[in-house]
């Protein structure tokens, strides 16, 4: 099962859709779909900018990543809430976004169980999400589990680290269930972490996190060097390609080629493999 993932995607405030960063990353996915016709696409929040309005989906997202709507499984970000409620998000993605208003759901992808969580819920709703997560993982005791949400628990990016702790309790639940991977966006860069526990300590049976906020919106610089970070870059848009095997996964960051070169952007080509616990 092939997965393409990125967050922070469609921003057409300064360009037409065809020349936007979202168009460039969509082209990366489209180029590879013939070899992976059953691939799924995960959007990691902040699908459109700046306010997640219907016109942004219609005029910027639909002409780019909208080509993958039938295979997309989204998760909401903070910009989906900038207009007050994420109504346009649920209207656009429909049943693929899970129960309306919740922003969390799960599905199976080959031998893997995949969980989409909402990192922007008020405390009471977040507590209900945690209870649901525990029940969902108990009902799906697979060897390999992937979860994704918008705000990363760990990041070297520009958002204050304290704001990322809202999903620490979800990490603990996933870790107890033996999950392998967490994907997030929010910081507009790419960063891969070593397997970690919920307190940032190295753990060979911990969860590996990828931050892939490089889906097309403006890129931002790193401000700190987070513990456990293994690879990071903030100069090139791109998407993460995962191949989910029955007993593990392969990853590769696909960088958008720079206009002056036919080869992939330098220092972006991160790839590797790992086994499930």
N, C-alpha and C positions, 0 to 999 in steps of 0.2 A: 504494500500500500504506500503510495507516494503522497506526501503532504507538502504544500507550499504555504508559507506563513509569513506575514508581516503586519505591522500596525502603522498608524499615523500615515494615512494614505493619500486621500484626494484633496488637493488644495489648488484651486484654479483662480485665486485672487489676483495673481500676477502673470498668468499665462492661459492660453487656450488649453482645453483638455488634451489635444493631440501632442502638445509640446510640454506637458506637465511631467513632474516626477512620477505620478501615478501611471501615466502612459508608458514610461520607460520600464517600470517594474512589471507592469502587466505584460509587456512584450517578452520579458524573461520567462514568465509562466507559459504564455502562449507558444513560445518556441519549443517548449519541452513537453507539452501535452500530447503530441502524437505518439511519443514513446511511453506515456503514462496516461492512457485515456480514462482510467478510473480514479485519477488523482482527486483529492479534496483540497480546498483552499480555506485556510483559517485567517480571518481578519482579527487583529489583536487590539481593537479599539481605536478611537479617533478615526473612524472611517472617512469622515468628511470634515472640512474646515470652512469657517470657524465655528459654526453653531449647530451642525447636524440638522440643517433644515431640509425640507423636501426639495427645494430648488438645487441644493448642493448635491443631493443624490442624483437628481435628474440631469443636471448640467455638467457635473464633473466626475462623479463616481461611475454612473451608468456608462458613459462613453469609454471608460478605461477598464476598471476591475469589474464593471457590470457584465462583461463578457463571461465571467465565471459564476454568475449568480446561482445557477442550478447546482453547482458543486461547492458553494461557499457555506461555511458554518461560522458565524460571527460571534464576537463578544463586545459589549459596550465599553467605551472609554469616557473620560470626563467631558470631551467635546460633544458627545451625544446628549449630554445633560445641559449644555449651555443655554438652550432655549427654554429651560424649565423642566420639561419631561422628554424622554427619548422616543416620542411618538413616531417621528419620521424614520428612526432606526427600525422599529418594529413593523411599521407599515411597509418599508422597502424589503426587508428580509423575510417577513411573514413567518410561517411555521418553522423555518430553518433557524430562527433566533430563539426557539423554545417558547415556553408559556409567556404570553404577553405581560410585560411589566416586571417580570422577575429578572431576566438576563442571565439565568443559569439553567443548564440542562446537560445531558450526556448522551453519548452514542458510541457504537462500536465501529472500529475501522480495522478490518482484518482481525488479527488476534489481539488487537489492542483495545482497551477501554479509554475513551476520550471524554474529558469533562471541561465544559466551558463555565467559568465562574464570573461573577460581577464584582469588581473591586470598588464600586461606587454606591454601595447601599448604606442607608442609615443603620445605626447599631441594631435595632430590633429586627430589621429585615436581614441584616448580615447574620445574626444569630440563627434565624430560620434557614438561611443558606447553609450554614455549617451543619446544622442537624440533618438537612437534606443530603449534604455531601457524605456524611458518615453512613447514612442509610444506603445511598447509592453505591458507595464503594463496597459495602457489605453484600449488596445484591449482585455485584459484578467482581468476583474475586479472581480476576485475570492476572497472569504473570506480569504483563506490561501495561502501564498506565501513563497517560499523558494528560496534563491539565494546562489550561491557558486562561489568562485574564490580562487586563490592561496594565495596571500599576505593578512594576516588579518589586519583589521583596528585596533583591540585591541589585545595585546599579552604581556605576561610576559617573552617571550622567548628571544633568543640571538640576533635577528636582531635589529638594532637601531629603536626605535619607530618612528622616523621621516620618515623612509622609508615606513611606513605603511599608511601614510596619502593619498597616491595616489588614494585610493578608498573611501575617505570620501564623495565626491560628489555623488557617486553611492549609498552610504548608505542613504544620504538625499533623493534621489529620491525614494528609496525603502521604507523608513520610511513614506514619504508622501502618498504612495500607501497602507500603512497598512501592510507591509510585517512582517512576524513572525521570520524567521530564516535566518542566514548567516552561511555557513560552509567554512572553510579555512584550509590551511596547512602551509607550509613554515618553521615555527618553529617546530622542531622535538620533539614534546611533545603533551600532551592533556590538554586542558583548556576549561572550560565552564564559560561563562559570564552571569550575570544578564541582563535583557532587558535594553538597553542603547539607547540614542539618538546619533547623529553623532558627538557630542562633548564629549562623555564619561560620560554624566550625566545619573543617574538612571531615568528610565521612564517606568511606568507600561505598556504603549502602545508602548514601544520601541522594538528594534530587539534584540533577543538573538543570540549570536555568539558562535560557537564551533570552536576551533582550534584542528584539528586531523591530525597532522603531524607524525603519528605513524604507517604508513603503512608498514614499513619494513626497511627503511634506518636507519643509525646510529642515536641514540638519543642524544639530547643536553640538557645542564642544563638551568634552569631559571636564569635570571640575574636581573630582577626587579619584583615587585609585582604590576601588572597593576590594576588600579581602576576598580572595577566592576567584577573582577574575583572571582568566587565562588568555583571552584574545579580545581585543577591542579596536574598533575603528569608527570614526565619525565623519568621514569625508566622502562617502559614496553610498548612494541608494542601492537597495538590493532586497532580495528575499531569501529566506531559509528554505532549503529543500531537505526534507526528511524522507528516508525510506524505512518504513516500519516493518521489520521482520518478525517472525514468530518468537524469536528469542533475543531480539535486540534492535538496534537502529543504526543507520548511517546518516550523517549530516553533512551539508555543504552550504556555505553562504555563496549565493550567486550575486555578484556585483554587476551593476549596470556598466557597460563599456563606456569609457570616456570618449567624447566626440572626436578627439584628436588621435584616437588609437582604435584599431580593430580588436585588440586583445583586452581581456578583462582588466579592470582597474587594479593597480598594484596594491599589495599588502592587504587584500580583502579575501583572498582565496583560502578560507578556513574550512577544512573538512576532517572527518574522522568517523570512528565507529565505536560502539559500546554494546555490552550485553545487558539484558534485563536482569534484575536481581533474582 
